[in-house]
């Protein structure tokens, strides 16, 4: 598949509390064919840990820069 399904963008950032729901969202994106882009960003908002994970569709961004 050359493009993500359902009109999804080639680059996505998922964010949310570090919980099972967030992990399921990332797992679902991986199952669709996305790849992790670098490691997650993690912060603490005073109450809970918040995570951001960038995802990239395979082949996106592989073109050489001008």
C-alpha positions as CSV (number, residue, x, y, z in Angstrom):
1,X,0.0,0.0,0.0
2,X,1.6,3.3,-1.1
3,X,-0.6,5.6,1.0
4,X,-2.1,5.2,4.4
5,X,-5.7,3.8,4.5
6,X,-8.9,5.8,5.0
7,X,-7.2,9.1,3.9
8,X,-5.0,9.2,7.0
9,X,-1.9,11.5,6.8
10,X,1.6,10.1,6.2
11,X,2.8,11.8,9.4
12,X,0.8,11.5,12.7
13,X,1.5,12.4,16.3
14,X,-0.5,10.6,18.9
15,X,-0.7,12.2,22.4
16,X,-2.4,11.3,25.6
17,X,-2.0,10.0,29.1
18,X,0.4,7.1,29.4
19,X,-2.2,4.4,29.8
20,X,-3.6,1.3,28.1
21,X,-5.8,3.4,25.8
22,X,-2.8,5.3,24.5
23,X,-0.8,2.1,24.0
24,X,-3.8,0.6,22.1
25,X,-3.9,3.7,19.8
26,X,-0.2,3.3,19.0
27,X,-0.6,-0.4,18.5
28,X,-3.5,0.1,16.1
29,X,-1.4,2.5,14.0
30,X,1.5,0.0,13.9
31,X,-0.9,-2.7,12.8
32,X,-2.1,-0.5,9.9
33,X,1.5,-0.2,8.7
34,X,2.8,3.0,10.4
35,X,6.4,3.0,11.8
36,X,7.5,4.7,15.0
37,X,9.4,7.9,14.2
38,X,12.1,8.3,16.9
39,X,11.2,7.7,20.5
40,X,8.3,9.1,22.4
41,X,8.3,12.4,24.2
42,X,7.2,12.2,27.8
43,X,6.2,14.9,30.3
44,X,4.4,15.2,33.6
45,X,1.5,17.7,33.9
46,X,1.4,17.6,37.7
47,X,-1.2,14.8,37.8
48,X,-0.2,12.2,35.2
49,X,2.4,11.3,32.6
50,X,1.6,12.5,29.1
51,X,3.1,10.8,26.1
52,X,3.5,11.9,22.5
53,X,4.6,9.5,19.8
54,X,5.2,10.4,16.2
55,X,4.4,7.9,13.5
56,X,5.4,7.8,9.8
57,X,4.0,5.9,6.9
58,X,6.7,3.7,5.3
59,X,8.3,5.5,2.3
60,X,7.1,8.9,3.4
61,X,10.0,11.4,3.6
62,X,12.4,9.1,1.8
63,X,12.9,11.5,-1.0
64,X,16.3,13.3,-1.0
65,X,16.3,17.0,0.1
66,X,16.9,19.7,-2.5
